């Protein structure tokens, strides 16, 4: 749709006509020769003689060109714009962060994939998380990997394909064999501090207990709660295991309770899928919709038309001067010769 940024400027269109009517006519004094036989000469030549003021008139073509030029100038000054179709953009209102345990116990093969093959725990996590991320269109998602240290694999991004690809590249023990759960939560809180959205969700997936983090998991849970972070914990594996493979369900439950999240336990792929389906249901996609209509400036079009019109008119004047007016001048010369002969004849009769 065509619109004008300064539509009021079109009130300037009658300005040249007003100036012509208000300002006095230009006067130019010239010396003249008085001819006593002017009336007789005019009668013999068939022309009309006017005494006093002689006014020059612009040709109609020049008036038309000047009017169009002024119209194009005012149109360009009014800044024409093309208002495009509405563009709707969805802005994420939630940041979702997933922390995945890569400790040595994740290589335990006690899960079955969709094809019925026995796979290790990390492989099962990748398969389920891949489907989970694929359904998070509209959220900003981040990924933290932790073992003996915590590492931000993907900061918050709306590019879910990148998150899925980098998750697939994760390997067991790539960050050491231990489980620094508290440090992973501390790193997550730091990431959320740079977030501008109100809803912040952290999902922790682990199959062990914390092994000496600088920040105890319970303390990290309190800090997360104070920063508005909801933590869901997912435990994998055998809760009756002992030693390094022991699963600290009590700590994971306390973390979820403190932050207002939920605690889940998955002993196989089916349970893991149901957990993420449940999380998908209690954390539906939330977006803020913004719409705008793009504006494209068009003032260069009337300016280009103005330049083209001026050049064409100048070309027309040049052609007229060379080919049309030359014939008129020749005719005037012939007529002048006839007038000169008549003047000589008149002078002879009066003499």
BALOSE-320339 format. One record per residue (C-alpha): x, y, z; residue number from 1; chain. Coordinates in pm, 1 decimal. Each point is the difference from the previous one (the first is absolute). Example, Ala and Ser with C-alpha at 12.3 -4.5 7.8 and 13.67 -1.06 7.14 Angstrom:
BEGIN
[[1230.0 -450.0 780.0] 1 "A"]
[[137.0 344.0 -66.0] 2 "A"]
% end
This chain:
BEGIN
[[0.0 0.0 0.0] 1 "A"]
[[128.6 343.0 -97.5] 2 "A"]
[[38.5 254.7 279.0] 3 "A"]
[[178.1 331.0 59.1] 4 "A"]
[[211.7 87.2 301.9] 5 "A"]
[[-77.9 373.3 -38.9] 6 "A"]
[[-337.4 7.7 -169.1] 7 "A"]
[[-62.8 358.0 113.8] 8 "A"]
[[266.5 126.4 -243.4] 9 "A"]
[[-249.1 -34.8 -285.0] 10 "A"]
[[-154.7 328.1 117.5] 11 "A"]
[[299.7 161.4 -175.1] 12 "A"]
[[-130.9 -100.4 -343.6] 13 "A"]
[[-184.3 331.5 -67.5] 14 "A"]
[[297.6 204.9 126.8] 15 "A"]
[[132.5 98.3 -349.2] 16 "A"]
[[-347.4 112.1 -109.5] 17 "A"]
[[-39.1 207.5 320.3] 18 "A"]
[[342.6 159.7 -47.4] 19 "A"]
[[-84.7 87.1 -361.7] 20 "A"]
[[-325.0 161.9 109.1] 21 "A"]
[[137.1 189.6 299.2] 22 "A"]
[[337.4 128.0 -121.2] 23 "A"]
[[9.4 283.4 -255.9] 24 "A"]
[[72.3 -72.3 -364.5] 25 "A"]
[[357.5 44.8 -109.1] 26 "A"]
[[53.9 327.0 -191.7] 27 "A"]
[[293.3 69.8 -228.1] 28 "A"]
[[47.2 338.6 -165.6] 29 "A"]
[[139.3 11.5 -352.0] 30 "A"]
[[69.7 284.1 -238.0] 31 "A"]
[[-227.3 18.4 -307.5] 32 "A"]
[[-9.2 185.1 -329.2] 33 "A"]
[[-312.2 188.6 -83.9] 34 "A"]
[[-109.9 -46.8 -365.8] 35 "A"]
[[-252.4 256.0 -127.3] 36 "A"]
[[-129.4 -234.3 -268.8] 37 "A"]
[[-40.6 -304.0 230.3] 38 "A"]
[[-375.4 -30.0 -43.1] 39 "A"]
[[23.7 11.3 -377.1] 40 "A"]
[[283.9 -252.0 6.3] 41 "A"]
[[-202.0 -235.3 218.7] 42 "A"]
[[-296.9 29.5 -232.0] 43 "A"]
[[207.8 -79.2 -306.8] 44 "A"]
[[170.0 -298.9 165.7] 45 "A"]
[[-320.3 -136.8 152.4] 46 "A"]
[[135.2 12.3 358.6] 47 "A"]
[[-115.6 182.3 311.3] 48 "A"]
[[199.7 264.8 180.1] 49 "A"]
[[-38.5 47.0 377.6] 50 "A"]
[[130.5 301.1 178.2] 51 "A"]
[[144.3 -1.8 349.5] 52 "A"]
[[40.8 -327.1 192.4] 53 "A"]
[[100.1 -321.4 -174.4] 54 "A"]
[[-40.8 -318.3 203.9] 55 "A"]
[[171.7 -332.5 -74.4] 56 "A"]
[[-189.1 -327.1 51.5] 57 "A"]
[[141.4 -342.7 78.4] 58 "A"]
[[-95.2 -279.8 -237.6] 59 "A"]
[[-248.4 -258.2 128.8] 60 "A"]
[[260.3 -278.4 -9.3] 61 "A"]
[[224.4 194.6 235.9] 62 "A"]
[[-284.8 54.0 246.0] 63 "A"]
[[-76.6 -371.6 -3.4] 64 "A"]
[[363.0 -97.1 60.6] 65 "A"]
[[43.7 249.6 283.1] 66 "A"]
[[-322.4 -119.5 163.9] 67 "A"]
[[108.3 -364.5 -20.1] 68 "A"]
[[345.9 84.8 135.0] 69 "A"]
[[-150.9 177.6 301.6] 70 "A"]
[[-239.6 -291.0 58.6] 71 "A"]
[[290.2 -247.9 -3.3] 72 "A"]
[[206.6 218.6 235.2] 73 "A"]
[[-282.6 18.9 256.0] 74 "A"]
[[-66.0 -373.7 -34.7] 75 "A"]
[[365.7 -81.4 71.1] 76 "A"]
[[3.7 236.2 300.1] 77 "A"]
[[-311.7 -172.3 136.9] 78 "A"]
[[211.6 -319.8 10.4] 79 "A"]
[[-215.0 -266.9 -161.7] 80 "A"]
[[30.3 -343.9 160.3] 81 "A"]
[[-127.9 -345.0 -82.2] 82 "A"]
[[-157.7 -166.7 302.5] 83 "A"]
[[57.4 -375.1 -31.8] 84 "A"]
[[-203.9 -288.9 129.3] 85 "A"]
[[9.3 -61.6 377.5] 86 "A"]
[[297.5 -208.8 115.7] 87 "A"]
[[-59.6 -205.0 314.1] 88 "A"]
[[295.5 -98.0 215.9] 89 "A"]
[[-11.7 -232.8 299.7] 90 "A"]
[[233.7 89.5 284.7] 91 "A"]
[[82.1 -274.1 255.2] 92 "A"]
[[-120.7 66.4 352.6] 93 "A"]
[[185.5 -289.1 163.2] 94 "A"]
[[358.6 -117.1 19.9] 95 "A"]
[[38.7 -377.2 32.9] 96 "A"]
[[335.2 -140.6 112.8] 97 "A"]
[[86.5 -370.7 -0.8] 98 "A"]
[[294.3 -137.1 201.4] 99 "A"]
[[120.1 -348.4 -104.0] 100 "A"]
[[226.9 -222.2 210.2] 101 "A"]
[[300.4 -141.1 -193.1] 102 "A"]
[[162.8 -184.5 290.9] 103 "A"]
[[139.4 -349.7 -44.0] 104 "A"]
[[-314.1 -171.6 133.0] 105 "A"]
[[-194.6 125.9 -303.5] 106 "A"]
[[166.5 -272.0 -207.6] 107 "A"]
[[-202.7 -268.5 181.0] 108 "A"]
[[-204.8 -187.5 -259.9] 109 "A"]
[[-337.2 -52.2 167.8] 110 "A"]
[[-233.8 187.9 -239.0] 111 "A"]
[[-177.8 -125.2 -312.6] 112 "A"]
[[-53.0 226.4 -301.0] 113 "A"]
[[-303.4 8.6 -233.0] 114 "A"]
[[151.1 -274.9 -216.6] 115 "A"]
[[34.8 -232.9 298.4] 116 "A"]
[[379.3 30.0 22.8] 117 "A"]
[[170.3 27.4 336.9] 118 "A"]
[[181.8 334.6 20.9] 119 "A"]
[[185.2 199.2 263.6] 120 "A"]
[[-173.4 266.5 203.5] 121 "A"]
[[144.6 295.7 -190.5] 122 "A"]
[[-115.6 -140.0 -334.0] 123 "A"]
[[-352.7 -36.7 137.3] 124 "A"]
[[13.9 356.0 132.0] 125 "A"]
[[108.7 132.6 -340.4] 126 "A"]
[[-285.5 -174.8 -177.7] 127 "A"]
[[-265.9 125.4 239.5] 128 "A"]
[[141.2 352.4 29.3] 129 "A"]
[[21.5 28.0 -377.7] 130 "A"]
[[-376.4 -47.8 -25.8] 131 "A"]
[[-53.8 230.1 297.2] 132 "A"]
[[201.8 283.5 -155.0] 133 "A"]
[[-176.9 -46.2 -331.2] 134 "A"]
[[-327.1 94.2 174.6] 135 "A"]
[[141.0 311.6 169.1] 136 "A"]
[[-53.9 232.9 -295.7] 137 "A"]
[[-52.7 347.4 146.8] 138 "A"]
[[224.0 -51.3 306.3] 139 "A"]
[[358.3 103.9 47.4] 140 "A"]
[[193.9 -311.4 97.6] 141 "A"]
[[342.6 -43.4 155.6] 142 "A"]
[[211.1 -308.6 73.9] 143 "A"]
[[241.0 -65.3 286.7] 144 "A"]
[[221.1 -309.8 18.3] 145 "A"]
[[158.8 -101.2 328.1] 146 "A"]
[[231.8 -265.8 138.4] 147 "A"]
[[304.5 87.2 207.7] 148 "A"]
[[-66.7 356.0 -120.6] 149 "A"]
[[-299.0 186.2 -142.2] 150 "A"]
[[10.0 148.7 -349.4] 151 "A"]
[[-245.0 209.8 -201.1] 152 "A"]
[[-33.7 -193.8 -323.0] 153 "A"]
[[-268.1 231.0 -148.5] 154 "A"]
[[-104.9 339.0 145.2] 155 "A"]
[[-362.4 100.4 -34.3] 156 "A"]
[[-103.8 -8.8 -364.0] 157 "A"]
[[-313.1 -39.1 -211.3] 158 "A"]
[[195.0 -211.9 -250.9] 159 "A"]
[[-111.7 -341.1 119.0] 160 "A"]
[[184.3 -181.4 -278.2] 161 "A"]
[[330.0 120.8 144.5] 162 "A"]
[[-96.8 -123.1 346.7] 163 "A"]
[[-95.2 -342.8 -133.7] 164 "A"]
[[321.7 -28.6 -201.4] 165 "A"]
[[228.8 96.7 288.4] 166 "A"]
[[-184.2 -234.5 234.3] 167 "A"]
[[63.7 -282.3 -244.5] 168 "A"]
[[373.8 77.5 12.2] 169 "A"]
[[17.5 -40.6 379.9] 170 "A"]
[[203.6 -300.2 121.7] 171 "A"]
[[18.6 -181.6 331.1] 172 "A"]
[[292.9 108.6 224.1] 173 "A"]
[[84.3 293.4 -230.9] 174 "A"]
[[-15.8 219.5 313.4] 175 "A"]
[[138.8 -260.1 241.1] 176 "A"]
[[-145.9 -300.0 182.7] 177 "A"]
[[-148.1 178.9 303.6] 178 "A"]
[[-337.3 175.2 53.3] 179 "A"]
[[22.8 369.6 93.8] 180 "A"]
[[-373.8 57.7 30.9] 181 "A"]
[[22.0 312.7 219.0] 182 "A"]
[[249.0 167.5 -234.9] 183 "A"]
[[-230.1 -69.7 -296.6] 184 "A"]
[[-286.5 169.6 186.6] 185 "A"]
[[223.7 297.8 82.3] 186 "A"]
[[95.0 35.7 -365.5] 187 "A"]
[[-367.1 -17.0 -96.4] 188 "A"]
[[-87.7 278.7 246.1] 189 "A"]
[[270.2 220.8 -154.2] 190 "A"]
[[-147.6 -57.0 -344.6] 191 "A"]
[[-347.8 90.6 122.7] 192 "A"]
[[130.6 324.7 149.7] 193 "A"]
[[60.2 122.1 -356.4] 194 "A"]
[[-351.7 -100.1 -104.1] 195 "A"]
[[-268.0 264.2 -59.9] 196 "A"]
[[-304.4 -227.7 21.2] 197 "A"]
[[-211.3 -61.5 307.4] 198 "A"]
[[-42.4 -377.8 -23.7] 199 "A"]
[[318.1 -200.7 51.9] 200 "A"]
[[5.2 -378.5 1.9] 201 "A"]
[[294.8 -231.7 69.3] 202 "A"]
[[-17.6 -375.3 -67.1] 203 "A"]
[[277.2 -208.1 159.6] 204 "A"]
[[59.3 -353.9 -119.7] 205 "A"]
[[243.2 -211.9 204.0] 206 "A"]
[[58.0 -358.4 111.8] 207 "A"]
[[223.7 64.6 299.7] 208 "A"]
[[59.2 212.2 307.8] 209 "A"]
[[201.4 316.4 41.6] 210 "A"]
[[371.5 -71.1 45.2] 211 "A"]
[[153.6 310.4 151.1] 212 "A"]
[[-141.4 308.2 -175.4] 213 "A"]
[[116.4 340.6 118.6] 214 "A"]
[[-366.9 88.6 49.3] 215 "A"]
[[-207.7 -265.4 179.6] 216 "A"]
[[-309.7 -91.5 -201.9] 217 "A"]
[[-238.4 97.0 285.0] 218 "A"]
[[159.2 346.8 22.5] 219 "A"]
[[-14.1 37.6 -376.8] 220 "A"]
[[-370.9 -87.7 12.9] 221 "A"]
[[-67.3 285.1 245.6] 222 "A"]
[[186.2 245.6 -222.9] 223 "A"]
[[-193.0 -125.2 -302.7] 224 "A"]
[[-329.9 50.1 182.6] 225 "A"]
[[97.5 355.2 97.5] 226 "A"]
[[76.9 71.8 -367.6] 227 "A"]
[[-332.9 -132.6 -122.4] 228 "A"]
[[142.3 -319.2 -152.4] 229 "A"]
[[-221.8 -310.3 7.4] 230 "A"]
[[207.1 -321.0 5.4] 231 "A"]
[[-133.2 -337.7 -114.9] 232 "A"]
[[223.5 -297.3 87.5] 233 "A"]
[[3.5 -330.3 -189.5] 234 "A"]
[[178.8 -297.4 156.0] 235 "A"]
[[116.3 -289.1 -214.3] 236 "A"]
[[112.7 -348.2 90.4] 237 "A"]
[[-30.5 -224.8 302.8] 238 "A"]
[[-81.7 187.8 325.1] 239 "A"]
[[131.9 -296.3 203.1] 240 "A"]
[[349.5 18.6 -149.9] 241 "A"]
[[293.8 61.2 231.9] 242 "A"]
[[340.1 162.1 -28.8] 243 "A"]
[[78.7 245.1 -278.0] 244 "A"]
[[-314.1 -104.6 -187.4] 245 "A"]
[[-225.1 82.4 297.5] 246 "A"]
[[-300.0 216.2 -85.5] 247 "A"]
[[-70.8 275.7 253.2] 248 "A"]
[[-377.8 22.8 -42.1] 249 "A"]
[[-43.0 193.2 323.7] 250 "A"]
[[213.3 291.9 -121.9] 251 "A"]
[[-172.3 5.3 -338.4] 252 "A"]
[[-343.0 5.9 164.7] 253 "A"]
[[106.5 282.5 232.2] 254 "A"]
[[125.8 202.3 -296.5] 255 "A"]
[[-331.8 -37.2 -182.1] 256 "A"]
[[-206.7 76.7 310.6] 257 "A"]
[[204.5 309.1 91.2] 258 "A"]
[[-33.5 156.9 -344.1] 259 "A"]
[[-360.7 -101.3 -67.8] 260 "A"]
[[89.9 -258.3 -261.8] 261 "A"]
[[-61.3 -371.8 -27.7] 262 "A"]
[[204.3 -311.8 65.2] 263 "A"]
[[-15.3 -291.5 -245.3] 264 "A"]
[[169.7 -336.5 -25.0] 265 "A"]
[[61.0 -189.7 -323.2] 266 "A"]
[[110.5 -360.0 -2.4] 267 "A"]
[[-50.3 -54.1 -374.0] 268 "A"]
[[-52.7 189.8 -323.6] 269 "A"]
[[-378.4 -12.4 19.6] 270 "A"]
[[-2.6 162.6 343.6] 271 "A"]
[[248.9 261.3 -117.4] 272 "A"]
[[-223.2 86.0 -296.7] 273 "A"]
[[-305.5 27.0 222.8] 274 "A"]
[[188.6 235.4 233.5] 275 "A"]
[[89.0 237.8 -282.2] 276 "A"]
[[-355.8 -21.2 -132.7] 277 "A"]
[[-119.3 100.9 345.8] 278 "A"]
[[248.5 287.7 14.6] 279 "A"]
[[-112.6 107.0 -345.6] 280 "A"]
[[-359.6 11.5 126.5] 281 "A"]
[[67.2 194.1 321.7] 282 "A"]
[[231.2 241.7 -183.7] 283 "A"]
[[-189.1 86.2 -319.6] 284 "A"]
[[149.8 230.1 -257.3] 285 "A"]
[[-52.1 364.6 91.6] 286 "A"]
[[78.4 278.2 -242.9] 287 "A"]
[[-66.9 369.4 -24.5] 288 "A"]
[[-129.9 98.9 -340.1] 289 "A"]
[[116.0 325.0 -156.5] 290 "A"]
[[-119.9 126.3 -334.2] 291 "A"]
[[113.3 287.3 -216.4] 292 "A"]
[[-47.1 120.2 -356.0] 293 "A"]
[[322.1 70.6 -191.6] 294 "A"]
[[31.3 344.9 -159.9] 295 "A"]
[[184.2 54.2 -328.4] 296 "A"]
[[87.4 357.7 -97.7] 297 "A"]
[[-104.6 96.5 -354.8] 298 "A"]
[[107.0 365.1 -13.2] 299 "A"]
[[267.1 -81.6 -257.6] 300 "A"]
[[-265.6 -86.5 -258.4] 301 "A"]
[[-153.3 351.1 -25.6] 302 "A"]
[[351.7 145.2 3.4] 303 "A"]
[[101.3 -228.9 -286.7] 304 "A"]
[[-317.3 96.0 -189.4] 305 "A"]
[[79.7 369.0 59.2] 306 "A"]
[[350.9 -36.0 -141.9] 307 "A"]
[[-125.6 -198.2 -299.0] 308 "A"]
[[-275.6 251.9 -73.2] 309 "A"]
[[245.4 289.5 17.6] 310 "A"]
[[245.7 -171.2 -234.0] 311 "A"]
[[-274.1 -86.5 -250.4] 312 "A"]
[[-126.9 358.3 -0.7] 313 "A"]
[[351.3 138.4 -51.1] 314 "A"]
[[46.0 -246.2 -285.3] 315 "A"]
[[-328.9 113.3 -150.5] 316 "A"]
[[110.2 365.3 19.9] 317 "A"]
[[328.0 -85.6 -171.2] 318 "A"]
[[-179.3 -187.5 -279.3] 319 "A"]
[[-246.9 283.6 -40.5] 320 "A"]
[[276.9 258.7 -14.7] 321 "A"]
[[191.2 -189.2 -266.9] 322 "A"]
[[-273.3 -132.1 -226.0] 323 "A"]
[[-324.0 189.7 62.5] 324 "A"]
[[92.6 351.4 102.5] 325 "A"]
[[259.1 19.3 -279.1] 326 "A"]
[[-279.7 -30.2 -254.8] 327 "A"]
[[-194.7 271.6 181.0] 328 "A"]
[[301.1 227.0 0.5] 329 "A"]
[[39.1 -50.1 -373.7] 330 "A"]
[[-368.1 89.2 -47.0] 331 "A"]
[[46.1 309.3 213.5] 332 "A"]
[[293.9 103.6 -212.5] 333 "A"]
[[-208.2 -27.4 -316.0] 334 "A"]
[[-279.4 192.6 165.1] 335 "A"]
[[250.9 262.1 119.7] 336 "A"]
[[123.7 46.8 -354.0] 337 "A"]
[[-357.7 59.1 -113.3] 338 "A"]
[[-57.1 250.3 280.5] 339 "A"]
[[322.6 179.0 -89.9] 340 "A"]
[[-116.9 35.9 -359.5] 341 "A"]
[[-334.6 135.7 120.6] 342 "A"]
[[179.4 248.3 228.8] 343 "A"]
[[212.0 119.9 -287.2] 344 "A"]
[[-309.0 39.7 -211.5] 345 "A"]
[[-179.8 196.4 273.8] 346 "A"]
[[298.5 225.9 48.9] 347 "A"]
[[12.7 61.8 -374.9] 348 "A"]
[[-362.5 101.6 -7.9] 349 "A"]
[[31.5 234.7 299.7] 350 "A"]
[[316.5 148.2 -136.2] 351 "A"]
% end
